[in-house]
Amino acid sequence: MEEQYILGHVEDFSAEQLADLIVQEKVTLDKLRKTELLDNSKRIAITKLLKVSEEEKKKAQAERDKADDESWEAVRFSPEHVIIDWIHNNPENRNISKAKERVNFLQAEREKCKNQKSGILEKIGRNPNSYNPSQIVEFLKKGIVSEQDLLDCNIPQSAIDNLEKVSSPMLTLGETPRPDDIPQGFTEVYFWGIPGSGKTCALGAVLHMAEKKGYLNIASSKGAKYAYQIKSIFSDDNIANDFLPSPTPLETTQYIPFILRKPNERHSRSVSLIEISGEIFTCFFSKHVHQPYPTQSHEDTFNSLETFLNSNNRKIHFFFIDYGRENKPMQDNLLQSDYLDAAASYFKSNKILEKKTDAIYIVLTKSDLMLDEHNNFLPPESRVEYAKQYLKNDNYNAFINTLKDSCKKFSINGGKLTVEPFSLGKVYFNTICNFEGSAASNIVDILMERIRPRGNNILDVFNK
């Protein structure tokens, strides 16, 4: 029906008919009124009918909106393919734009997770200690990586099974030794290294292997419990189920007296092993740049160390360098090599290494992480030459050259500096270890070779 016809025959239509025509948008109430053919009673009736119609329209729309929302809510958090099917089956739903946005978001997240997964697995494949256990557990729970992904990165099932069982051993530290705690007449063995260089774990591994060989007897001392604890960290079951300890307090130096003796030997080798606090290197650096020590405790510890170093006891020095750290900036933006260089400067200016030094060794920890030019892990027999090249290329030259010069000048190690690649076996996620003791056994052999057996021993001093 044409608008002109309606406007010409207003009087012929009832209020209900005109209201329907208005709802159908065939005509408007304003145009009807302008014809002056619409009486007041009919206009009032039309207005009431339109109001009722509008309310019914709103109610119907509200019901449709509710149905649309309920339909969308039922699939809103579904997988991407479910939402895509819903869009196809509900093209008129008022939430279509939201559904498309959700699909775009899920697609972006999928791509993001794909890239994240690739990056995570690449890191783990290159270094199984790239993440800690809690991070790996979170990746597994979120589905970012799977157990099979970890297995494909050569993470053993035993390490995966132990991710949520990690319990780092709590160590009972002995007091920092006083100068008169270290008896005269026995070889002092020093383990040096910045915090986190692996000294404590290496020491535990060495004691463990010495005990396994049947050589070890720990003297009664303030550091004895610590010694028993750290040697008991490791097992020999070829399973990744040994948990490494948390970092020890930085300002604590440990002293462990013990003897080494083969079962068929009459005399033993006495060892005063001193595990130097990593924070000592902060003291070396402070001294080198003419700045005050960080705290009074640092100064006290350093003064005690100077007394040890100036004693008349024979000495063997092991300097631990962390391969896994890659000589990256540490606190105050200083490198591992910066601290070692400051120590070397101190040793040289104070003639430390020429005083009763029998041997000096560089121990490159975490050597199992060494990669060849094809990014394959190096076998143990190839690590020595690579370790030498690594130390040369990673800016340790000043430190190494100082030690080399001392070896030549004072006929230490036959005039040569020795590098010992060191590994605990395989460590996963910084904490879970499958112990393999060949590197620790090498250090035991060094001590057996370089320390002369004597009739009297250090047990006579401490076990009285």
C-alpha positions as CSV (number, residue, x, y, z in Angstrom):
1,M,0.0,0.0,0.0
2,E,1.4,3.4,-1.1
3,E,1.9,6.2,1.4
4,Q,-0.1,8.7,-0.8
5,Y,-3.1,6.4,-0.8
6,I,-2.9,6.1,3.0
7,L,-2.6,9.8,3.5
8,G,-5.6,10.4,1.2
9,H,-7.8,7.9,3.0
10,V,-7.0,8.5,6.7
11,E,-10.6,8.6,7.7
12,D,-11.2,5.1,6.1
13,F,-8.6,3.4,8.4
14,S,-9.1,2.4,12.0
15,A,-6.7,3.4,14.7
16,E,-5.5,-0.2,14.9
17,Q,-4.8,-0.3,11.1
18,L,-3.0,3.1,11.1
19,A,-0.9,2.0,14.0
20,D,0.0,-1.2,12.1
21,L,1.0,0.8,9.1
22,I,3.2,3.1,11.2
23,V,4.9,0.0,12.7
24,Q,5.4,-1.4,9.2
25,E,7.0,2.0,8.4
26,K,4.5,2.7,5.6
27,V,3.7,6.1,7.0
28,T,4.5,8.2,10.0
29,L,2.2,9.7,12.7
30,D,3.5,13.1,11.9
31,K,2.4,12.9,8.3
32,L,-1.0,11.6,9.3
33,R,-1.4,14.5,11.6
34,K,-0.5,17.0,8.9
35,T,-3.3,15.8,6.7
36,E,-5.7,17.3,9.2
37,L,-7.9,14.2,8.6
38,L,-6.8,12.5,11.8
39,D,-9.2,13.3,14.6
40,N,-7.9,13.7,18.1
41,S,-9.5,10.5,19.5
42,K,-8.0,8.4,16.8
43,R,-4.6,10.1,17.3
44,I,-4.7,9.3,21.0
45,A,-5.7,5.7,20.3
46,I,-2.8,5.3,17.8
47,T,-0.3,6.8,20.3
48,K,-1.4,4.3,22.9
49,L,-1.2,1.4,20.5
50,L,2.3,2.5,19.3
51,K,3.4,2.6,22.9
52,V,2.2,-0.9,23.5
53,S,3.8,-2.0,20.3
54,E,7.1,-0.4,21.3
55,E,7.1,-2.1,24.7
56,E,6.3,-5.5,23.1
57,K,9.1,-4.9,20.6
58,K,11.6,-4.1,23.4
59,K,10.5,-7.2,25.3
60,A,10.9,-9.4,22.2
61,Q,14.3,-7.8,21.5
62,A,15.4,-8.4,25.1
63,E,14.4,-12.0,24.8
64,R,16.3,-12.4,21.6
65,D,19.3,-10.6,23.2
66,K,19.1,-13.0,26.2
67,A,19.0,-16.0,23.9
68,D,21.9,-14.7,21.9
69,D,24.0,-14.0,25.0
70,E,23.2,-17.5,26.5
71,S,24.1,-19.1,23.2
72,W,27.5,-17.2,23.1
73,E,28.2,-17.7,26.8
74,A,27.9,-21.5,26.2
75,V,30.8,-21.5,23.8
76,R,32.8,-18.3,24.8
77,F,35.7,-20.3,26.4
78,S,35.6,-23.2,24.0
79,P,38.4,-24.2,21.7
80,E,38.9,-22.2,18.5
81,H,37.2,-24.8,16.2
82,V,34.0,-24.8,18.3
83,I,33.7,-21.1,18.2
84,I,34.2,-21.1,14.4
85,D,31.4,-23.6,14.0
86,W,29.2,-21.5,16.3
87,I,29.8,-18.4,14.1
88,H,28.8,-20.4,11.0
89,N,25.6,-21.7,12.7
90,N,24.6,-18.3,14.3
91,P,25.3,-15.6,11.7
92,E,22.6,-13.3,13.1
93,N,23.6,-13.5,16.7
94,R,24.4,-10.1,18.1
95,N,27.7,-11.4,19.6
96,I,29.2,-12.4,16.2
97,S,31.9,-9.6,16.4
98,K,32.9,-10.8,19.9
99,A,33.2,-14.4,18.6
100,K,35.4,-13.3,15.7
101,E,37.6,-11.3,18.1
102,R,37.9,-14.4,20.3
103,V,38.9,-16.5,17.4
104,N,41.5,-13.9,16.4
105,F,42.8,-13.8,20.0
106,L,43.1,-17.6,20.2
107,Q,44.9,-17.7,16.9
108,A,47.3,-15.1,18.1
109,E,47.8,-17.0,21.4
110,R,48.4,-20.2,19.5
111,E,51.0,-18.6,17.4
112,K,52.5,-17.0,20.5
113,C,52.6,-20.3,22.3
114,K,54.1,-22.0,19.3
115,N,56.9,-19.4,19.2
116,Q,57.3,-19.5,23.0
117,K,57.5,-23.3,22.9
118,S,60.0,-23.2,20.2
119,G,62.2,-20.8,22.1
120,I,61.8,-22.7,25.4
121,L,62.7,-26.0,23.9
122,E,65.7,-24.5,22.0
123,K,67.0,-23.1,25.3
124,I,66.6,-26.4,27.1
125,G,68.2,-28.3,24.3
126,R,71.2,-26.0,24.4
127,N,71.3,-25.8,28.2
128,P,69.1,-28.0,30.4
129,N,69.6,-25.5,33.2
130,S,67.9,-22.6,31.3
131,Y,64.9,-22.8,33.6
132,N,64.2,-23.8,37.2
133,P,61.8,-26.7,38.2
134,S,58.9,-24.4,39.1
135,Q,59.1,-22.7,35.7
136,I,59.1,-26.1,33.9
137,V,56.1,-27.3,36.1
138,E,54.2,-24.1,35.1
139,F,55.0,-24.7,31.4
140,L,53.7,-28.3,31.7
141,K,50.5,-27.2,33.5
142,K,49.7,-24.5,30.9
143,G,50.4,-26.9,28.1
144,I,53.1,-24.8,26.6
145,V,55.4,-27.9,26.6
146,S,54.7,-31.5,27.1
147,E,56.6,-34.3,28.8
148,Q,57.4,-35.7,25.4
149,D,58.8,-32.3,24.3
150,L,61.2,-32.5,27.3
151,L,62.1,-36.1,26.5
152,D,62.9,-35.0,23.0
153,C,65.3,-32.5,24.5
154,N,67.2,-35.3,26.2
155,I,65.7,-34.6,29.6
156,P,65.4,-38.0,31.3
157,Q,62.1,-39.3,32.7
158,S,63.6,-39.4,36.2
159,A,64.3,-35.7,36.1
160,I,60.7,-35.0,34.9
161,D,59.3,-37.2,37.6
162,N,61.3,-35.3,40.2
163,L,60.3,-31.8,39.2
164,E,57.7,-31.4,42.0
165,K,59.8,-33.4,44.5
166,V,62.8,-31.1,44.6
167,S,64.0,-30.5,48.2
168,S,67.3,-28.8,48.3
169,P,69.4,-30.1,51.3
170,M,69.8,-27.6,54.2
171,L,73.4,-27.4,55.1
172,T,74.8,-26.8,58.6
173,L,77.6,-24.3,58.1
174,G,80.6,-24.3,60.4
175,E,82.0,-21.0,61.7
176,T,84.5,-19.1,59.6
177,P,87.8,-20.4,60.9
178,R,90.1,-18.3,63.0
179,P,93.8,-18.3,62.1
180,D,94.7,-20.5,65.0
181,D,92.0,-23.1,64.0
182,I,94.3,-24.3,61.1
183,P,97.2,-26.3,62.4
184,Q,100.7,-26.0,61.2
185,G,102.5,-28.7,59.3
186,F,99.7,-29.9,57.0
187,T,98.8,-29.0,53.4
188,E,96.1,-26.3,52.9
189,V,93.9,-26.8,49.9
190,Y,92.0,-23.7,48.8
191,F,88.8,-23.8,46.8
192,W,88.3,-20.3,45.2
193,G,85.4,-19.0,43.2
194,I,82.9,-16.3,42.9
195,P,79.4,-16.9,44.3
196,G,77.6,-19.6,42.3
197,S,80.8,-20.9,40.7
198,G,80.1,-24.4,41.9
199,K,82.6,-24.7,44.7
200,T,80.3,-26.3,47.2
201,C,78.9,-29.0,44.9
202,A,82.4,-29.7,43.6
203,L,83.7,-30.1,47.2
204,G,80.8,-32.4,48.0
205,A,81.5,-34.5,44.9
206,V,85.2,-34.7,45.7
207,L,84.5,-35.9,49.3
208,H,81.9,-38.4,48.0
209,M,84.4,-39.9,45.5
210,A,87.2,-40.0,48.1
211,E,84.8,-41.9,50.4
212,K,83.7,-44.2,47.6
213,K,87.4,-45.1,46.9
214,G,87.8,-45.8,50.6
215,Y,90.3,-43.0,51.1
216,L,88.4,-40.5,53.3
217,N,88.5,-39.9,57.0
218,I,87.0,-36.6,58.2
219,A,88.4,-35.1,61.3
220,S,86.3,-33.9,64.2
221,S,85.8,-30.2,63.6
222,K,83.4,-27.3,63.4
223,G,83.0,-28.0,59.6
224,A,82.6,-31.8,60.0
225,K,78.8,-31.8,59.8
226,Y,78.9,-29.6,56.7
227,A,81.4,-32.1,55.2
228,Y,79.2,-35.1,55.9
229,Q,76.1,-33.3,54.5
230,I,77.7,-32.2,51.2
231,K,79.3,-35.6,50.5
232,S,75.9,-37.3,51.0
233,I,74.2,-35.1,48.4
234,F,75.3,-37.5,45.6
235,S,74.4,-41.0,44.7
236,D,75.7,-43.4,42.1
237,D,72.5,-44.9,40.8
238,N,72.6,-43.3,37.3
239,I,69.2,-41.6,38.0
240,A,68.5,-37.9,38.0
241,N,67.4,-37.8,41.6
242,D,70.1,-35.9,43.5
243,F,69.0,-32.4,44.6
244,L,71.7,-29.7,44.7
245,P,71.8,-27.3,47.7
246,S,70.8,-23.7,47.6
247,P,73.6,-21.1,47.5
248,T,75.3,-20.8,50.9
249,P,75.6,-17.4,52.7
250,L,78.2,-15.3,50.9
251,E,80.4,-14.3,53.8
252,T,80.9,-17.8,55.3
253,T,84.3,-19.6,54.7
254,Q,84.3,-23.3,55.5
255,Y,87.2,-25.3,57.0
256,I,87.3,-29.1,56.7
257,P,90.2,-31.1,57.9
258,F,90.5,-34.7,56.7
259,I,92.9,-37.4,55.6
260,L,93.2,-39.4,52.4
261,R,94.8,-42.8,52.6
262,K,94.6,-45.8,50.2
263,P,93.5,-49.0,52.0
264,N,97.0,-50.6,51.5
265,E,99.0,-47.5,52.5
266,R,100.7,-47.1,55.9
267,H,100.8,-43.3,55.9
268,S,98.1,-40.8,55.1
269,R,97.8,-37.4,53.4
270,S,96.5,-34.7,55.7
271,V,94.3,-31.9,54.1
272,S,93.2,-28.6,55.6
273,L,90.6,-27.8,53.0
274,I,89.4,-24.2,53.0
275,E,86.3,-23.4,50.9
276,I,86.7,-19.6,50.5
277,S,83.5,-17.5,50.6
278,G,82.7,-16.2,47.2
279,E,82.2,-12.8,48.7
280,I,86.0,-12.6,49.2
281,F,86.2,-11.6,45.5
282,T,84.2,-8.5,46.3
283,C,87.0,-7.7,48.8
284,F,89.6,-8.3,46.2
285,F,87.8,-5.9,43.9
286,S,87.3,-3.3,46.6
287,K,91.0,-3.4,47.4
288,H,91.9,-3.2,43.7
289,V,89.8,-0.1,43.1
290,H,90.7,1.5,46.4
291,Q,87.2,1.4,47.9
292,P,86.1,0.4,51.4
293,Y,84.9,-3.1,52.0
294,P,81.1,-3.5,51.8
295,T,80.8,-4.4,55.5
296,Q,82.9,-4.9,58.6
297,S,82.2,-8.7,58.2
298,H,83.9,-8.6,54.8
299,E,86.9,-6.9,56.3
300,D,87.1,-9.4,59.1
301,T,86.8,-12.4,56.8
302,F,89.4,-10.9,54.5
303,N,91.9,-10.2,57.3
304,S,91.5,-13.9,58.4
305,L,92.2,-15.1,54.9
306,E,95.4,-13.0,54.7
307,T,96.6,-14.8,57.8
308,F,95.9,-18.2,56.3
309,L,97.6,-17.3,53.1
310,N,100.7,-16.1,54.9
311,S,101.1,-19.2,57.0
312,N,104.1,-21.6,56.5
313,N,101.8,-24.5,55.4
314,R,102.2,-25.9,51.9
315,K,99.3,-24.9,49.7
316,I,97.3,-26.1,46.7
317,H,94.9,-23.7,45.0
318,F,91.9,-24.6,42.9
319,F,90.2,-21.7,41.1
320,F,86.6,-22.4,40.0
321,I,85.3,-20.6,37.0
322,D,81.6,-21.1,36.0
323,Y,81.3,-22.0,32.3
324,G,77.5,-21.7,32.5
325,R,77.7,-18.0,33.5
326,E,79.4,-17.2,30.2
327,N,81.2,-14.3,31.8
328,K,78.1,-12.1,31.7
329,P,77.6,-9.0,33.9
330,M,76.8,-9.8,37.5
331,Q,76.2,-7.4,40.4
332,D,77.3,-3.8,39.8
333,N,77.6,-4.7,36.1
334,L,80.9,-6.5,36.8
335,L,82.0,-9.6,35.0
336,Q,83.3,-12.9,36.5
337,S,86.6,-12.1,34.9
338,D,86.7,-8.6,36.6
339,Y,86.6,-10.2,40.0
340,L,89.2,-12.8,39.0
341,D,91.5,-10.1,37.6
342,A,91.3,-8.2,40.8
343,A,92.2,-11.3,42.7
344,A,95.1,-12.0,40.4
345,S,96.4,-8.5,41.0
346,Y,96.2,-9.0,44.7
347,F,98.0,-12.4,44.5
348,K,100.8,-10.8,42.4
349,S,101.3,-7.7,44.4
350,N,101.3,-9.6,47.7
351,K,103.4,-12.5,46.4
352,I,100.8,-15.0,47.5
353,L,101.4,-17.7,45.0
354,E,105.2,-17.8,45.6
355,K,104.7,-18.6,49.3
356,K,104.6,-22.4,49.8
357,T,102.5,-23.1,46.7
358,D,102.7,-26.7,45.4
359,A,100.1,-26.6,42.8
360,I,97.6,-24.3,41.0
361,Y,94.6,-25.5,39.0
362,I,91.9,-23.8,37.0
363,V,88.6,-25.8,37.3
364,L,86.0,-25.0,34.7
365,T,82.7,-26.1,36.2
366,K,79.6,-27.1,34.2
367,S,81.9,-28.4,31.4
368,D,79.2,-30.8,30.4
369,L,77.4,-27.8,28.8
370,M,80.3,-27.3,26.3
371,L,79.2,-27.4,22.7
372,D,81.3,-28.0,19.6
373,E,81.0,-25.9,16.4
374,H,77.9,-28.0,15.4
375,N,76.2,-27.3,18.7
376,N,76.7,-30.9,19.9
377,F,77.7,-31.5,23.5
378,L,81.4,-32.3,23.8
379,P,82.5,-35.7,25.1
380,P,84.8,-35.6,28.2
381,E,87.9,-36.4,26.2
382,S,87.5,-33.3,24.1
383,R,86.9,-30.8,26.9
384,V,90.4,-29.9,28.0
385,E,91.4,-28.2,24.8
386,Y,88.0,-26.5,24.4
387,A,88.3,-25.3,28.0
388,K,91.6,-23.7,27.3
389,Q,90.2,-22.0,24.2
390,Y,87.1,-20.8,26.1
391,L,89.2,-19.2,28.8
392,K,91.3,-17.5,26.2
393,N,88.3,-16.2,24.2
394,D,86.1,-15.1,27.1
395,N,88.4,-12.4,28.5
396,Y,90.1,-14.4,31.3
397,N,93.5,-13.7,29.8
398,A,94.7,-11.3,32.6
399,F,93.8,-13.8,35.3
400,I,95.2,-16.8,33.4
401,N,98.4,-15.0,32.5
402,T,99.1,-14.0,36.1
403,L,98.7,-17.7,37.2
404,K,100.8,-18.9,34.3
405,D,103.6,-16.4,35.1
406,S,103.6,-17.6,38.7
407,C,103.8,-21.3,37.6
408,K,106.8,-20.5,35.5
409,K,108.6,-18.2,37.9
410,F,108.2,-20.3,40.9
411,S,108.3,-23.8,39.3
412,I,104.7,-24.6,40.2
413,N,103.1,-27.5,38.3
414,G,106.4,-28.0,36.5
415,G,106.0,-24.4,35.2
416,K,102.6,-25.0,33.5
417,L,99.1,-24.0,34.5
418,T,96.6,-26.9,34.4
419,V,93.0,-26.6,33.4
420,E,90.6,-29.2,34.7
421,P,87.1,-29.4,33.1
422,F,84.7,-30.3,35.8
423,S,81.2,-31.7,35.8
424,L,78.8,-33.3,38.3
425,G,77.5,-35.5,35.5
426,K,74.2,-34.1,34.2
427,V,72.3,-31.4,36.0
428,Y,68.7,-30.5,35.0
429,F,66.9,-27.2,35.8
430,N,69.7,-26.1,38.1
431,T,68.8,-28.5,40.8
432,I,68.2,-32.1,39.7
433,C,71.4,-34.1,39.2
434,N,72.3,-37.4,37.7
435,F,75.7,-37.7,39.3
436,E,78.8,-39.0,37.5
437,G,82.0,-38.8,39.5
438,S,84.8,-39.0,37.0
439,A,85.7,-35.3,37.2
440,A,85.6,-35.3,41.0
441,S,87.6,-38.5,41.0
442,N,90.3,-36.6,39.0
443,I,90.6,-34.0,41.7
444,V,90.9,-36.7,44.3
445,D,93.7,-38.2,42.3
446,I,95.4,-34.8,42.1
447,L,95.3,-34.5,45.9
448,M,96.7,-38.0,46.3
449,E,99.5,-37.2,43.9
450,R,100.4,-33.7,45.1
451,I,100.2,-34.2,48.9
452,R,103.0,-36.3,50.4
453,P,102.0,-39.1,52.9
454,R,103.3,-38.6,56.4
455,G,103.5,-40.6,59.5
456,N,101.6,-38.1,61.7
457,N,98.3,-36.8,60.4
458,I,95.7,-34.1,61.0
459,L,93.4,-36.5,62.9
460,D,96.0,-36.5,65.7
461,V,95.3,-32.8,66.1
462,F,91.5,-32.8,65.9
463,N,90.5,-36.1,67.3
464,K,92.2,-35.6,70.7
